[in-house]
Amino acid sequence: MRGWSRWYGGLLVTLAACSGGGGGGGDGGAPSTPFQYRSSEEAVLYVTVTRDGQPLRGASVSVVESRTSDTLDASPGSGTAWFVGGTDSDGVCEAVVSIPTRFEHVDLIVNHHDSQGPYSDEALRAHWGTFAPSSRQRVRVVDLASVPVALEAR
């Protein structure tokens, strides 16, 4: 270890530098892999929406921050939205969505007029009443790559 010290008005300032082999890299101590901080991850979204067994075109699909009846807000779309899109003629909505890494679960909201489908927390549907989206399910981020949503006529 090499170092340098100097007195500044009664304060001793010391700088030290290490040399050679301690960093795991073979090049004088530099790390072999640079540190990388990721605040978000790319998640594949592939949702298939059907209504009464048929592909449903024009359903809206959103990926938002999870809500439960315990974390209830005033509107059904409350929370941060990372994706908003719709289904094609095959009832498919696909995209790559950037989601903060601190979230392991998200809510997948599917909405289509006069349709209803699964809810992870039925108290939310009851709270929002006629303004509730057709379906709102809590999904693990890694499972967004394959989510079937079956709606039915109200």
WOGINOR-V234518 format. One line per field, one symbol per residue. ss: DSSP state (H for helix, E for strand, L for the rest). phi: phi as a letter, one per 40 degrees, with the letter a starting at -180 (. if undefined). psi: psi as a letter, one per 30 degrees, with the letter a starting at -180 (. if undefined). Layout:
# WOGINOR-V234518
ss = ???
phi = ???
psi = ???
This chain:
# WOGINOR-V234518
ss = LEEEEEEELLEEEEEEELLLLLLLLLLLLLLLLLLLLLLEEEEEEEEEEEELLEELLLLEEEEELLLLHHHLLLLLLLLLEEEEEELLLLLEEEEEEEEELLLLEEEEEEELLLEELLELLHHHHHHHHHHLLLEEEEEEHHHHHLEEEEEEEL
phi = .baabacbfgbcbbbbbcbgeccgcbbghcccbccbbbcabcbcbabbbbbfgbdbcgccbbbbccbbccbcbcbccchcbbaaaaccccgbbbabbcbdccccbbbbbbbadfbaacbcbcccccccfcccccaabcbcdccccabcbbbbcc
psi = kllklkkjhfkjkkkkkkllffgflghgfkkfkkkkkkfllkkkkjkkklkhfkkjkgkkkkjlkkklffhklflfgllkkfkkalkafggkkklkkjkkffkfllkjkkkkkhllakkfjffeeeefbfgklekjkkkkeffffjjkjjllk.
